[in-house]
Amino acid sequence: MCFTQAATTRSVYNIYYSPMRGAELLEHHVAMIALFHMHYNFARIHQTLRVTPAMEAGVSQYVWSIHEIVNLAIPAVALAA
């Protein structure tokens, strides 16, 4: 994880780490961080790269939509319940 991604992760985590925002359970924190990193690496086009980090690394060939990321997470949640 690069310095900018770590700083971004900290700032996003600090916004959602308030008890008033919910997410008291550790599982909620883990899910939030996982979804954030999926969005950051697969759905967000970075200004300096002009593509997503996943595309730059050769892991993905297209920009993912939020809908695809959420659909990817739903079966894992359904199996855990």
C-alpha positions in Angstrom: 0.0 0.0 0.0 1.5 3.3 -1.0 1.6 6.4 1.2 -1.3 8.2 -0.6 -3.6 5.2 -0.3 -2.7 4.8 3.4 -3.6 8.4 4.0 -6.8 8.2 2.0 -7.7 5.0 3.9 -7.1 6.7 7.3 -9.2 9.8 6.4 -12.1 7.6 5.1 -11.8 5.3 8.1 -11.9 8.3 10.5 -15.1 9.6 8.9 -16.9 6.3 9.5 -15.3 5.4 12.8 -17.8 7.3 14.8 -20.3 5.4 17.0 -23.0 7.7 15.8 -22.5 6.4 12.3 -23.0 2.8 13.4 -20.5 0.0 12.6 -19.8 -1.0 16.1 -19.0 -4.5 15.1 -15.6 -5.6 13.8 -17.2 -7.3 10.8 -18.7 -4.0 9.7 -15.3 -2.3 9.9 -13.6 -5.1 7.9 -16.4 -4.9 5.2 -16.1 -1.2 5.0 -12.4 -1.2 4.5 -12.7 -4.1 1.9 -15.3 -2.2 -0.1 -13.3 1.0 0.1 -10.2 -0.8 -1.3 -12.1 -2.5 -4.0 -13.5 0.9 -5.1 -10.1 2.6 -4.8 -8.3 -0.1 -6.9 -10.9 -1.3 -9.3 -13.6 1.5 -9.8 -11.7 4.8 -9.3 -9.7 6.2 -12.2 -6.6 7.8 -10.8 -5.6 11.2 -12.2 -1.9 10.4 -12.6 -2.4 6.9 -14.0 -5.4 7.8 -16.1 -6.7 4.2 -15.4 -7.4 2.3 -12.2 -4.5 0.7 -10.3 -5.9 -2.7 -11.1 -5.9 -2.0 -14.8 -2.3 -0.6 -14.5 -1.2 -3.8 -12.7 -2.9 -6.0 -15.3 -5.4 -7.5 -12.9 -8.5 -6.0 -14.6 -9.2 -5.0 -18.1 -12.0 -2.5 -17.4 -13.3 -0.1 -14.8 -15.7 -1.8 -12.4 -19.0 -0.2 -11.4 -20.1 0.0 -7.8 -22.9 -2.3 -8.7 -20.4 -5.0 -9.7 -18.5 -4.6 -6.5 -21.6 -4.8 -4.3 -22.8 -7.9 -6.3 -19.4 -9.5 -5.7 -19.8 -8.9 -1.9 -23.4 -10.1 -1.5 -22.8 -13.8 -2.0 -20.1 -13.7 0.7 -22.5 -12.0 3.1 -25.3 -14.5 2.3 -23.0 -17.4 3.0 -21.8 -16.0 6.3 -25.4 -15.7 7.7 
